[in-house]
Amino acid sequence: MKAYTLIVVSFLFLLIDSNTTAQTKKSDLFILADTINVVPENKFLEMGSEGPMHYFTYLCKCISPFDRYTTFTYNINKTKVVKSKHKPNFNFVSWKELAEILYNEGKGIPDKYNIFITEVLPDKSYRTDNVRLVLVPPPIIDFSIVKP
C-alpha cells in the first residue's frame, strides 16, 4: 500500500510540475539591425547568408565561455517574412540592453525569449524575422596525455 501511495503522489507532483512549466510564457525580444545607416567604422553587426540560412552576427562575445561572437540565424525558406514600408512599432532593445541580457541569461535565452530581428533594407523598408540564437556546445576533450 505504501508503494502504491508513493507512486500516486510522485505522479501528481510530476503532473503539477509539467503544468507549471507549460504555462510559462516567453517574452518577445525585438532587435533593430541597421547596417545601412551606420558608417563602417561603427558597425558591430554582420549580416550574411550561407545556403538557405541567413545570419546576424553581433560582434560581442557575450555568452559563456566567451570565445565566440553571438550569432542569430533563420532559414530563408521556412521563415514567415513580415515586410513593411514604415519602421515597426516594436519596443526595440538597445545594443547595450541586448548585451546585458545575453550576459545575464546566457544559454537560457531560448527558453525565455522569442527573438525577432528587424532588418533595414536598402529601399528603406523593414523586414522582421523570428530568429534563433546559435548556441555552441562546449568542446569535447577527445585526447589523452600519455606520460613517458
N, CA, C and O atoms as a GROMACS GRO file, in nm:
protein
  592
    1MET      N    1   0.082  -0.120   0.000
    1MET     CA    2   0.000   0.000   0.000
    1MET      C    3   0.086   0.126   0.000
    1MET      O    4   0.052   0.225  -0.064
    2LYS      N    5   0.200   0.122   0.072
    2LYS     CA    6   0.290   0.237   0.075
    2LYS      C    7   0.346   0.263  -0.064
    2LYS      O    8   0.357   0.378  -0.107
    3ALA      N    9   0.381   0.157  -0.132
    3ALA     CA   10   0.439   0.173  -0.267
    3ALA      C   11   0.336   0.236  -0.361
    3ALA      O   12   0.370   0.323  -0.441
    4TYR      N   13   0.212   0.193  -0.354
    4TYR     CA   14   0.106   0.246  -0.438
    4TYR      C   15   0.085   0.396  -0.409
    4TYR      O   16   0.073   0.476  -0.502
    5THR      N   17   0.081   0.433  -0.282
    5THR     CA   18   0.064   0.572  -0.242
    5THR      C   19   0.181   0.656  -0.289
    5THR      O   20   0.162   0.768  -0.338
    6LEU      N   21   0.302   0.604  -0.276
    6LEU     CA   22   0.421   0.674  -0.319
    6LEU      C   23   0.419   0.698  -0.471
    6LEU      O   24   0.457   0.805  -0.517
    7ILE      N   25   0.375   0.600  -0.546
    7ILE     CA   26   0.367   0.614  -0.692
    7ILE      C   27   0.263   0.719  -0.730
    7ILE      O   28   0.289   0.802  -0.817
    8VAL      N   29   0.147   0.717  -0.666
    8VAL     CA   30   0.041   0.814  -0.696
    8VAL      C   31   0.086   0.955  -0.661
    8VAL      O   32   0.064   1.048  -0.738
    9VAL      N   33   0.149   0.972  -0.545
    9VAL     CA   34   0.194   1.105  -0.503
    9VAL      C   35   0.303   1.157  -0.597
    9VAL      O   36   0.299   1.274  -0.635
   10SER      N   37   0.399   1.073  -0.635
   10SER     CA   38   0.504   1.118  -0.726
   10SER      C   39   0.446   1.151  -0.864
   10SER      O   40   0.492   1.245  -0.929
   11PHE      N   41   0.347   1.076  -0.909
   11PHE     CA   42   0.282   1.106  -1.036
   11PHE      C   43   0.213   1.242  -1.030
   11PHE      O   44   0.219   1.319  -1.125
   12LEU      N   45   0.147   1.271  -0.918
   12LEU     CA   46   0.080   1.401  -0.903
   12LEU      C   47   0.182   1.515  -0.903
   12LEU      O   48   0.157   1.619  -0.964
   13PHE      N   49   0.296   1.497  -0.837
   13PHE     CA   50   0.399   1.600  -0.837
   13PHE      C   51   0.453   1.624  -0.978
   13PHE      O   52   0.476   1.738  -1.017
   14LEU      N   53   0.472   1.517  -1.054
   14LEU     CA   54   0.518   1.532  -1.192
   14LEU      C   55   0.415   1.604  -1.278
   14LEU      O   56   0.450   1.687  -1.361
   15LEU      N   57   0.288   1.572  -1.257
   15LEU     CA   58   0.181   1.636  -1.332
   15LEU      C   59   0.174   1.785  -1.298
   15LEU      O   60   0.159   1.867  -1.389
   16ILE      N   61   0.183   1.820  -1.172
   16ILE     CA   62   0.179   1.960  -1.131
   16ILE      C   63   0.300   2.034  -1.185
   16ILE      O   64   0.286   2.147  -1.232
   17ASP      N   65   0.417   1.974  -1.180
   17ASP     CA   66   0.539   2.037  -1.230
   17ASP      C   67   0.532   2.061  -1.380
   17ASP      O   68   0.575   2.166  -1.427
   18SER      N   69   0.480   1.966  -1.456
   18SER     CA   70   0.471   1.984  -1.601
   18SER      C   71   0.370   2.093  -1.637
   18SER      O   72   0.389   2.163  -1.736
   19ASN      N   73   0.264   2.109  -1.558
   19ASN     CA   74   0.167   2.214  -1.585
   19ASN      C   75   0.226   2.351  -1.558
   19ASN      O   76   0.198   2.445  -1.633
   20THR      N   77   0.307   2.366  -1.454
   20THR     CA   78   0.365   2.496  -1.424
   20THR      C   79   0.469   2.535  -1.528
   20THR      O   80   0.478   2.653  -1.563
   21THR      N   81   0.547   2.441  -1.578
   21THR     CA   82   0.646   2.476  -1.680
   21THR      C   83   0.579   2.500  -1.814
   21THR      O   84   0.630   2.580  -1.894
   22ALA      N   85   0.469   2.436  -1.842
   22ALA     CA   86   0.400   2.455  -1.969
   22ALA      C   87   0.331   2.590  -1.974
   22ALA      O   88   0.306   2.642  -2.083
   23GLN      N   89   0.301   2.650  -1.860
   23GLN     CA   90   0.228   2.775  -1.856
   23GLN      C   91   0.320   2.897  -1.859
   23GLN      O   92   0.270   3.009  -1.868
   24THR      N   93   0.451   2.879  -1.853
   24THR     CA   94   0.540   2.994  -1.859
   24THR      C   95   0.544   3.045  -2.001
   24THR      O   96   0.565   2.969  -2.096
   25LYS      N   97   0.523   3.174  -2.016
   25LYS     CA   98   0.516   3.236  -2.148
   25LYS      C   99   0.648   3.306  -2.176
   25LYS      O  100   0.703   3.375  -2.090
   26LYS      N  101   0.697   3.287  -2.298
   26LYS     CA  102   0.820   3.353  -2.338
   26LYS      C  103   0.793   3.500  -2.367
   26LYS      O  104   0.686   3.536  -2.417
   27SER      N  105   0.890   3.583  -2.336
   27SER     CA  106   0.881   3.725  -2.369
   27SER      C  107   0.935   3.745  -2.511
   27SER      O  108   1.017   3.666  -2.559
   28ASP      N  109   0.888   3.849  -2.575
   28ASP     CA  110   0.938   3.882  -2.708
   28ASP      C  111   1.051   3.982  -2.695
   28ASP      O  112   1.042   4.078  -2.618
   29LEU      N  113   1.158   3.958  -2.770
   29LEU     CA  114   1.275   4.043  -2.768
   29LEU      C  115   1.296   4.093  -2.911
   29LEU      O  116   1.322   4.014  -3.002
   30PHE      N  117   1.285   4.225  -2.931
   30PHE     CA  118   1.295   4.284  -3.064
   30PHE      C  119   1.427   4.359  -3.077
   30PHE      O  120   1.463   4.440  -2.992
   31ILE      N  121   1.499   4.331  -3.186
   31ILE     CA  122   1.630   4.392  -3.212
   31ILE      C  123   1.622   4.460  -3.347
   31ILE      O  124   1.569   4.404  -3.443
   32LEU      N  125   1.675   4.582  -3.356
   32LEU     CA  126   1.680   4.654  -3.483
   32LEU      C  127   1.820   4.640  -3.541
   32LEU      O  128   1.917   4.683  -3.480
   33ALA      N  129   1.829   4.581  -3.660
   33ALA     CA  130   1.957   4.561  -3.729
   33ALA      C  131   1.967   4.661  -3.843
   33ALA      O  132   1.908   4.640  -3.949
   34ASP      N  133   2.040   4.769  -3.822
   34ASP     CA  134   2.054   4.873  -3.923
   34ASP      C  135   2.201   4.885  -3.962
   34ASP      O  136   2.278   4.952  -3.893
   35THR      N  137   2.238   4.821  -4.071
   35THR     CA  138   2.377   4.833  -4.118
   35THR      C  139   2.388   4.931  -4.234
   35THR      O  140   2.498   4.961  -4.279
   36ILE      N  141   2.276   4.980  -4.281
   36ILE     CA  142   2.278   5.074  -4.394
   36ILE      C  143   2.310   5.215  -4.348
   36ILE      O  144   2.385   5.286  -4.415
   37ASN      N  145   2.254   5.258  -4.237
   37ASN     CA  146   2.269   5.395  -4.190
   37ASN      C  147   2.384   5.412  -4.091
   37ASN      O  148   2.395   5.516  -4.027
   38VAL      N  149   2.469   5.312  -4.078
   38VAL     CA  150   2.582   5.318  -3.984
   38VAL      C  151   2.710   5.318  -4.066
   38VAL      O  152   2.726   5.239  -4.159
   39VAL      N  153   2.802   5.407  -4.030
   39VAL     CA  154   2.930   5.412  -4.102
   39VAL      C  155   3.009   5.285  -4.072
   39VAL      O  156   2.997   5.230  -3.963
   40PRO      N  157   3.090   5.237  -4.167
   40PRO     CA  158   3.162   5.110  -4.149
   40PRO      C  159   3.248   5.102  -4.023
   40PRO      O  160   3.265   4.994  -3.967
   41GLU      N  161   3.302   5.213  -3.978
   41GLU     CA  162   3.387   5.211  -3.858
   41GLU      C  163   3.309   5.179  -3.731
   41GLU      O  164   3.366   5.132  -3.633
   42ASN      N  165   3.179   5.205  -3.733
   42ASN     CA  166   3.096   5.185  -3.614
   42ASN      C  167   3.009   5.060  -3.620
   42ASN      O  168   2.926   5.039  -3.532
   43LYS      N  169   3.028   4.978  -3.720
   43LYS     CA  170   2.944   4.859  -3.732
   43LYS      C  171   2.989   4.751  -3.634
   43LYS      O  172   3.108   4.719  -3.624
   44PHE      N  173   2.895   4.696  -3.564
   44PHE     CA  174   2.922   4.583  -3.474
   44PHE      C  175   2.823   4.471  -3.499
   44PHE      O  176   2.797   4.388  -3.412
   45LEU      N  177   2.768   4.470  -3.620
   45LEU     CA  178   2.676   4.366  -3.662
   45LEU      C  179   2.710   4.327  -3.805
   45LEU      O  180   2.720   4.413  -3.893
   46GLU      N  181   2.727   4.199  -3.827
   46GLU     CA  182   2.748   4.148  -3.962
   46GLU      C  183   2.626   4.068  -4.002
   46GLU      O  184   2.567   3.996  -3.921
   47MET      N  185   2.588   4.081  -4.129
   47MET     CA  186   2.476   4.005  -4.180
   47MET      C  187   2.523   3.933  -4.306
   47MET      O  188   2.609   3.983  -4.379
   48GLY      N  189   2.466   3.817  -4.329
   48GLY     CA  190   2.502   3.742  -4.448
   48GLY      C  191   2.418   3.617  -4.459
   48GLY      O  192   2.327   3.594  -4.380
   49SER      N  193   2.450   3.536  -4.559
   49SER     CA  194   2.378   3.410  -4.576
   49SER      C  195   2.472   3.304  -4.629
   49SER      O  196   2.566   3.333  -4.703
   50GLU      N  197   2.444   3.183  -4.590
   50GLU     CA  198   2.516   3.065  -4.638
   50GLU      C  199   2.410   2.962  -4.672
   50GLU      O  200   2.344   2.907  -4.584
   51GLY      N  201   2.395   2.936  -4.801
   51GLY     CA  202   2.290   2.846  -4.844
   51GLY      C  203   2.156   2.905  -4.807
   51GLY      O  204   2.133   3.023  -4.831
   52PRO      N  205   2.065   2.826  -4.749
   52PRO     CA  206   1.933   2.878  -4.713
   52PRO      C  207   1.932   2.950  -4.578
   52PRO      O  208   1.827   2.999  -4.536
   53MET      N  209   2.044   2.956  -4.510
   53MET     CA  210   2.048   3.016  -4.377
   53MET      C  211   2.098   3.161  -4.386
   53MET      O  212   2.200   3.190  -4.449
   54HIS      N  213   2.024   3.250  -4.322
   54HIS     CA  214   2.062   3.390  -4.312
   54HIS      C  215   2.109   3.411  -4.169
   54HIS      O  216   2.048   3.357  -4.076
   55TYR      N  217   2.215   3.488  -4.149
   55TYR     CA  218   2.266   3.505  -4.013
   55TYR      C  219   2.292   3.651  -3.982
   55TYR      O  220   2.317   3.732  -4.070
   56PHE      N  221   2.285   3.681  -3.854
   56PHE     CA  222   2.321   3.810  -3.797
   56PHE      C  223   2.424   3.780  -3.689
   56PHE      O  224   2.394   3.709  -3.593
   57THR      N  225   2.544   3.832  -3.704
   57THR     CA  226   2.648   3.810  -3.603
   57THR      C  227   2.673   3.941  -3.531
   57THR      O  228   2.720   4.038  -3.589
   58TYR      N  229   2.641   3.942  -3.403
   58TYR     CA  230   2.664   4.056  -3.316
   58TYR      C  231   2.806   4.042  -3.264
   58TYR      O  232   2.839   3.944  -3.198
   59LEU      N  233   2.891   4.138  -3.293
   59LEU     CA  234   3.033   4.128  -3.260
   59LEU      C  235   3.056   4.151  -3.111
   59LEU      O  236   3.122   4.247  -3.070
   60CYS      N  237   3.000   4.063  -3.034
   60CYS     CA  238   3.011   4.067  -2.888
   60CYS      C  239   3.024   3.923  -2.840
   60CYS      O  240   2.942   3.838  -2.873
   61LYS      N  241   3.126   3.897  -2.763
   61LYS     CA  242   3.143   3.764  -2.705
   61LYS      C  243   3.075   3.767  -2.568
   61LYS      O  244   3.140   3.775  -2.464
   62CYS      N  245   2.941   3.760  -2.571
   62CYS     CA  246   2.859   3.785  -2.453
   62CYS      C  247   2.816   3.660  -2.378
   62CYS      O  248   2.777   3.670  -2.262
   63ILE      N  249   2.822   3.543  -2.441
   63ILE     CA  250   2.771   3.422  -2.379
   63ILE      C  251   2.888   3.330  -2.342
   63ILE      O  252   2.979   3.309  -2.421
   64SER      N  253   2.882   3.277  -2.222
   64SER     CA  254   2.985   3.186  -2.173
   64SER      C  255   3.002   3.070  -2.270
   64SER      O  256   2.901   3.018  -2.317
   65PRO      N  257   3.120   3.029  -2.301
   65PRO     CA  258   3.252   3.053  -2.245
   65PRO      C  259   3.324   3.174  -2.304
   65PRO      O  260   3.447   3.181  -2.294
   66PHE      N  261   3.253   3.269  -2.364
   66PHE     CA  262   3.305   3.397  -2.412
   66PHE      C  263   3.416   3.382  -2.516
   66PHE      O  264   3.509   3.462  -2.519
   67ASP      N  265   3.406   3.281  -2.601
   67ASP     CA  266   3.509   3.260  -2.702
   67ASP      C  267   3.457   3.276  -2.844
   67ASP      O  268   3.535   3.263  -2.939
   68ARG      N  269   3.327   3.303  -2.861
   68ARG     CA  270   3.269   3.319  -2.995
   68ARG      C  271   3.174   3.439  -2.996
   68ARG      O  272   3.117   3.477  -2.894
   69TYR      N  273   3.161   3.496  -3.115
   69TYR     CA  274   3.064   3.604  -3.131
   69TYR      C  275   2.922   3.547  -3.124
   69TYR      O  276   2.899   3.430  -3.151
   70THR      N  277   2.829   3.632  -3.088
   70THR     CA  278   2.689   3.594  -3.074
   70THR      C  279   2.623   3.596  -3.211
   70THR      O  280   2.624   3.699  -3.279
   71THR      N  281   2.565   3.484  -3.251
   71THR     CA  282   2.505   3.472  -3.384
   71THR      C  283   2.359   3.430  -3.374
   71THR      O  284   2.322   3.341  -3.298
   72PHE      N  285   2.276   3.498  -3.453
   72PHE     CA  286   2.136   3.465  -3.468
   72PHE      C  287   2.116   3.418  -3.611
   72PHE      O  288   2.182   3.468  -3.702
   73THR      N  289   2.026   3.324  -3.633
   73THR     CA  290   2.006   3.271  -3.767
   73THR      C  291   1.860   3.236  -3.791
   73THR      O  292   1.783   3.217  -3.697
   74TYR      N  293   1.824   3.229  -3.919
   74TYR     CA  294   1.693   3.179  -3.958
   74TYR      C  295   1.705   3.119  -4.097
   74TYR      O  296   1.794   3.154  -4.174
   75ASN      N  297   1.614   3.028  -4.128
   75ASN     CA  298   1.612   2.963  -4.258
   75ASN      C  299   1.528   3.048  -4.352
   75ASN      O  300   1.410   3.073  -4.326
   76ILE      N  301   1.589   3.092  -4.462
   76ILE     CA  302   1.521   3.181  -4.557
   76ILE      C  303   1.396   3.116  -4.614
   76ILE      O  304   1.295   3.183  -4.636
   77ASN      N  305   1.400   2.986  -4.637
   77ASN     CA  306   1.287   2.916  -4.699
   77ASN      C  307   1.174   2.885  -4.602
   77ASN      O  308   1.062   2.857  -4.645
   78LYS      N  309   1.200   2.888  -4.473
   78LYS     CA  310   1.100   2.846  -4.376
   78LYS      C  311   1.053   2.958  -4.283
   78LYS      O  312   0.985   2.931  -4.184
   79THR      N  313   1.088   3.080  -4.312
   79THR     CA  314   1.051   3.189  -4.224
   79THR      C  315   0.924   3.259  -4.273
   79THR      O  316   0.894   3.259  -4.393
   80LYS      N  317   0.853   3.317  -4.180
   80LYS     CA  318   0.737   3.400  -4.216
   80LYS      C  319   0.788   3.543  -4.219
   80LYS      O  320   0.815   3.603  -4.115
   81VAL      N  321   0.801   3.597  -4.338
   81VAL     CA  322   0.856   3.730  -4.355
   81VAL      C  323   0.747   3.834  -4.332
   81VAL      O  324   0.637   3.824  -4.384
   82VAL      N  325   0.782   3.934  -4.253
   82VAL     CA  326   0.692   4.047  -4.230
   82VAL      C  327   0.765   4.170  -4.282
   82VAL      O  328   0.861   4.217  -4.221
   83LYS      N  329   0.718   4.222  -4.397
   83LYS     CA  330   0.780   4.341  -4.456
   83LYS      C  331   0.687   4.460  -4.437
   83LYS      O  332   0.565   4.446  -4.439
   84SER      N  333   0.747   4.576  -4.417
   84SER     CA  334   0.667   4.698  -4.404
   84SER      C  335   0.746   4.816  -4.457
   84SER      O  336   0.869   4.815  -4.457
   85LYS      N  337   0.675   4.918  -4.503
   85LYS     CA  338   0.739   5.039  -4.555
   85LYS      C  339   0.779   5.134  -4.442
   85LYS      O  340   0.864   5.220  -4.461
   86HIS      N  341   0.718   5.117  -4.326
   86HIS     CA  342   0.747   5.204  -4.213
   86HIS      C  343   0.811   5.122  -4.102
   86HIS      O  344   0.791   5.001  -4.092
   87LYS      N  345   0.887   5.189  -4.019
   87LYS     CA  346   0.952   5.121  -3.907
   87LYS      C  347   0.845   5.063  -3.815
   87LYS      O  348   0.756   5.135  -3.769
   88PRO      N  349   0.854   4.931  -3.788
   88PRO     CA  350   0.753   4.870  -3.700
   88PRO      C  351   0.753   4.934  -3.560
   88PRO      O  352   0.856   4.981  -3.512
   89ASN      N  353   0.639   4.934  -3.499
   89ASN     CA  354   0.623   4.996  -3.369
   89ASN      C  355   0.651   4.896  -3.256
   89ASN      O  356   0.568   4.877  -3.167
   90PHE      N  357   0.768   4.831  -3.262
   90PHE     CA  358   0.807   4.737  -3.158
   90PHE      C  359   0.887   4.809  -3.052
   90PHE      O  360   0.941   4.917  -3.076
   91ASN      N  361   0.894   4.750  -2.937
   91ASN     CA  362   0.978   4.803  -2.830
   91ASN      C  363   1.117   4.742  -2.846
   91ASN      O  364   1.150   4.642  -2.781
   92PHE      N  365   1.200   4.803  -2.931
   92PHE     CA  366   1.334   4.750  -2.959
   92PHE      C  367   1.424   4.769  -2.839
   92PHE      O  368   1.419   4.871  -2.770
   93VAL      N  369   1.509   4.667  -2.814
   93VAL     CA  370   1.610   4.680  -2.710
   93VAL      C  371   1.733   4.746  -2.771
   93VAL      O  372   1.761   4.729  -2.890
   94SER      N  373   1.804   4.821  -2.690
   94SER     CA  374   1.928   4.881  -2.739
   94SER      C  375   2.035   4.772  -2.740
   94SER      O  376   2.018   4.665  -2.682
   95TRP      N  377   2.145   4.800  -2.808
   95TRP     CA  378   2.254   4.702  -2.813
   95TRP      C  379   2.314   4.682  -2.675
   95TRP      O  380   2.360   4.572  -2.644
   96LYS      N  381   2.315   4.784  -2.593
   96LYS     CA  382   2.365   4.771  -2.456
   96LYS      C  383   2.273   4.679  -2.375
   96LYS      O  384   2.320   4.592  -2.302
   97GLU      N  385   2.142   4.699  -2.388
   97GLU     CA  386   2.046   4.612  -2.319
   97GLU      C  387   2.057   4.468  -2.367
   97GLU      O  388   2.049   4.375  -2.288
   98LEU      N  389   2.076   4.450  -2.499
   98LEU     CA  390   2.092   4.316  -2.554
   98LEU      C  391   2.216   4.249  -2.497
   98LEU      O  392   2.212   4.131  -2.460
   99ALA      N  393   2.327   4.322  -2.488
   99ALA     CA  394   2.450   4.266  -2.432
   99ALA      C  395   2.429   4.223  -2.287
   99ALA      O  396   2.478   4.118  -2.246
  100GLU      N  397   2.356   4.303  -2.210
  100GLU     CA  398   2.329   4.268  -2.071
  100GLU      C  399   2.241   4.144  -2.061
  100GLU      O  400   2.266   4.056  -1.977
  101ILE      N  401   2.139   4.135  -2.147
  101ILE     CA  402   2.051   4.017  -2.145
  101ILE      C  403   2.131   3.893  -2.183
  101ILE      O  404   2.119   3.789  -2.119
  102LEU      N  405   2.213   3.904  -2.288
  102LEU     CA  406   2.293   3.790  -2.331
  102LEU      C  407   2.388   3.746  -2.222
  102LEU      O  408   2.406   3.626  -2.198
  103TYR      N  409   2.450   3.841  -2.155
  103TYR     CA  410   2.546   3.808  -2.050
  103TYR      C  411   2.476   3.746  -1.929
  103TYR      O  412   2.524   3.647  -1.874
  104ASN      N  413   2.363   3.803  -1.889
  104ASN     CA  414   2.293   3.755  -1.769
  104ASN      C  415   2.220   3.623  -1.791
  104ASN      O  416   2.224   3.535  -1.705
  105GLU      N  417   2.154   3.609  -1.904
  105GLU     CA  418   2.074   3.488  -1.930
  105GLU      C  419   2.157   3.376  -1.991
  105GLU      O  420   2.129   3.258  -1.967
  106GLY      N  421   2.259   3.410  -2.068
  106GLY     CA  422   2.346   3.309  -2.127
  106GLY      C  423   2.271   3.212  -2.216
  106GLY      O  424   2.190   3.252  -2.300
  107LYS      N  425   2.296   3.086  -2.197
  107LYS     CA  426   2.238   2.983  -2.283
  107LYS      C  427   2.091   2.957  -2.253
  107LYS      O  428   2.028   2.875  -2.320
  108GLY      N  429   2.035   3.024  -2.153
  108GLY     CA  430   1.894   3.009  -2.121
  108GLY      C  431   1.803   3.101  -2.200
  108GLY      O  432   1.682   3.099  -2.182
  109ILE      N  433   1.860   3.182  -2.288
  109ILE     CA  434   1.780   3.278  -2.365
  109ILE      C  435   1.671   3.211  -2.447
  109ILE      O  436   1.558   3.259  -2.444
  110PRO      N  437   1.698   3.101  -2.520
  110PRO     CA  438   1.590   3.040  -2.599
  110PRO      C  439   1.471   2.993  -2.516
  110PRO      O  440   1.360   2.982  -2.568
  111ASP      N  441   1.493   2.965  -2.388
  111ASP     CA  442   1.383   2.922  -2.302
  111ASP      C  443   1.298   3.039  -2.254
  111ASP      O  444   1.182   3.020  -2.216
  112LYS      N  445   1.353   3.161  -2.257
  112LYS     CA  446   1.285   3.276  -2.201
  112LYS      C  447   1.235   3.376  -2.304
  112LYS      O  448   1.144   3.454  -2.276
  113TYR      N  449   1.295   3.375  -2.424
  113TYR     CA  450   1.264   3.480  -2.521
  113TYR      C  451   1.235   3.424  -2.660
  113TYR      O  452   1.297   3.327  -2.704
  114ASN      N  453   1.139   3.486  -2.728
  114ASN     CA  454   1.121   3.473  -2.872
  114ASN      C  455   1.196   3.592  -2.929
  114ASN      O  456   1.163   3.706  -2.898
  115ILE      N  457   1.296   3.568  -3.013
  115ILE     CA  458   1.382   3.676  -3.061
  115ILE      C  459   1.342   3.713  -3.204
  115ILE      O  460   1.331   3.626  -3.291
  116PHE      N  461   1.322   3.842  -3.226
  116PHE     CA  462   1.287   3.894  -3.358
  116PHE      C  463   1.390   4.001  -3.396
  116PHE      O  464   1.423   4.088  -3.315
  117ILE      N  465   1.440   3.992  -3.518
  117ILE     CA  466   1.531   4.095  -3.569
  117ILE      C  467   1.463   4.166  -3.685
  117ILE      O  468   1.417   4.102  -3.780
  118THR      N  469   1.459   4.298  -3.676
  118THR     CA  470   1.405   4.380  -3.783
  118THR      C  471   1.523   4.438  -3.859
  118THR      O  472   1.605   4.512  -3.803
  119GLU      N  473   1.531   4.405  -3.985
  119GLU     CA  474   1.642   4.446  -4.070
  119GLU      C  475   1.599   4.564  -4.156
  119GLU      O  476   1.490   4.563  -4.214
  120VAL      N  477   1.684   4.667  -4.164
  120VAL     CA  478   1.658   4.780  -4.251
  120VAL      C  479   1.709   4.742  -4.390
  120VAL      O  480   1.826   4.707  -4.406
  121LEU      N  481   1.621   4.751  -4.490
  121LEU     CA  482   1.655   4.712  -4.626
  121LEU      C  483   1.698   4.834  -4.708
  121LEU      O  484   1.666   4.947  -4.671
  122PRO      N  485   1.771   4.813  -4.818
  122PRO     CA  486   1.820   4.926  -4.899
  122PRO      C  487   1.710   5.018  -4.954
  122PRO      O  488   1.735   5.137  -4.974
  123ASP      N  489   1.590   4.966  -4.977
  123ASP     CA  490   1.483   5.051  -5.029
  123ASP      C  491   1.406   5.122  -4.917
  123ASP      O  492   1.292   5.165  -4.938
  124LYS      N  493   1.468   5.134  -4.800
  124LYS     CA  494   1.411   5.200  -4.682
  124LYS      C  495   1.286   5.132  -4.628
  124LYS      O  496   1.203   5.195  -4.564
  125SER      N  497   1.273   5.002  -4.655
  125SER     CA  498   1.165   4.924  -4.595
  125SER      C  499   1.226   4.838  -4.484
  125SER      O  500   1.348   4.840  -4.463
  126TYR      N  501   1.142   4.765  -4.415
  126TYR     CA  502   1.186   4.687  -4.300
  126TYR      C  503   1.138   4.543  -4.315
  126TYR      O  504   1.030   4.517  -4.367
  127ARG      N  505   1.221   4.451  -4.269
  127ARG     CA  506   1.188   4.309  -4.274
  127ARG      C  507   1.211   4.253  -4.134
  127ARG      O  508   1.319   4.268  -4.077
  128THR      N  509   1.108   4.188  -4.079
  128THR     CA  510   1.118   4.131  -3.944
  128THR      C  511   1.112   3.979  -3.954
  128THR      O  512   1.023   3.923  -4.017
  129ASP      N  513   1.209   3.914  -3.890
  129ASP     CA  514   1.217   3.768  -3.889
  129ASP      C  515   1.231   3.717  -3.747
  129ASP      O  516   1.295   3.780  -3.662
  130ASN      N  517   1.170   3.602  -3.722
  130ASN     CA  518   1.188   3.532  -3.596
  130ASN      C  519   1.316   3.451  -3.609
  130ASN      O  520   1.327   3.364  -3.695
  131VAL      N  521   1.414   3.480  -3.524
  131VAL     CA  522   1.545   3.417  -3.535
  131VAL      C  523   1.570   3.329  -3.413
  131VAL      O  524   1.499   3.335  -3.313
  132ARG      N  525   1.674   3.246  -3.425
  132ARG     CA  526   1.714   3.165  -3.310
  132ARG      C  527   1.860   3.193  -3.281
  132ARG      O  528   1.939   3.221  -3.371
  133LEU      N  529   1.894   3.184  -3.156
  133LEU     CA  530   2.031   3.205  -3.111
  133LEU      C  531   2.110   3.077  -3.136
  133LEU      O  532   2.067   2.968  -3.099
  134VAL      N  533   2.225   3.092  -3.198
  134VAL     CA  534   2.311   2.976  -3.223
  134VAL      C  535   2.394   2.953  -3.097
  134VAL      O  536   2.475   3.037  -3.057
  135LEU      N  537   2.374   2.837  -3.036
  135LEU     CA  538   2.449   2.801  -2.916
  135LEU      C  539   2.550   2.693  -2.952
  135LEU      O  540   2.515   2.590  -3.010
  136VAL      N  541   2.673   2.717  -2.918
  136VAL     CA  542   2.780   2.622  -2.948
  136VAL      C  543   2.806   2.538  -2.823
  136VAL      O  544   2.828   2.592  -2.715
  137PRO      N  545   2.802   2.406  -2.838
  137PRO     CA  546   2.827   2.321  -2.721
  137PRO      C  547   2.972   2.334  -2.676
  137PRO      O  548   3.058   2.371  -2.756
  138PRO      N  549   3.000   2.303  -2.550
  138PRO     CA  550   3.138   2.310  -2.503
  138PRO      C  551   3.224   2.208  -2.576
  138PRO      O  552   3.174   2.106  -2.622
  139PRO      N  553   3.353   2.237  -2.587
  139PRO     CA  554   3.440   2.144  -2.658
  139PRO      C  555   3.450   2.009  -2.587
  139PRO      O  556   3.440   2.000  -2.465
  140ILE      N  557   3.469   1.907  -2.667
  140ILE     CA  558   3.484   1.772  -2.613
  140ILE      C  559   3.632   1.738  -2.615
  140ILE      O  560   3.699   1.751  -2.717
  141ILE      N  561   3.681   1.695  -2.504
  141ILE     CA  562   3.822   1.656  -2.496
  141ILE      C  563   3.831   1.512  -2.546
  141ILE      O  564   3.786   1.418  -2.481
  142ASP      N  565   3.890   1.498  -2.664
  142ASP     CA  566   3.896   1.365  -2.724
  142ASP      C  567   4.040   1.318  -2.740
  142ASP      O  568   4.076   1.251  -2.837
  143PHE      N  569   4.119   1.354  -2.645
  143PHE     CA  570   4.257   1.309  -2.647
  143PHE      C  571   4.300   1.280  -2.503
  143PHE      O  572   4.232   1.317  -2.408
  144SER      N  573   4.411   1.217  -2.491
  144SER     CA  574   4.468   1.193  -2.359
  144SER      C  575   4.618   1.215  -2.368
  144SER      O  576   4.681   1.195  -2.472
  145ILE      N  577   4.672   1.258  -2.257
  145ILE     CA  578   4.815   1.285  -2.249
  145ILE      C  579   4.884   1.160  -2.194
  145ILE      O  580   4.853   1.114  -2.085
  146VAL      N  581   4.975   1.109  -2.271
  146VAL     CA  582   5.049   0.991  -2.230
  146VAL      C  583   5.183   1.037  -2.173
  146VAL      O  584   5.263   1.099  -2.243
  147LYS      N  585   5.207   1.006  -2.048
  147LYS     CA  586   5.333   1.044  -1.985
  147LYS      C  587   5.438   0.940  -2.016
  147LYS      O  588   5.409   0.820  -2.012
  148PRO      N  589   5.561   0.982  -2.047
  148PRO     CA  590   5.667   0.885  -2.078
  148PRO      C  591   5.709   0.802  -1.958
  148PRO      O  592   5.796   0.716  -1.970
   0.00000   0.00000   0.00000
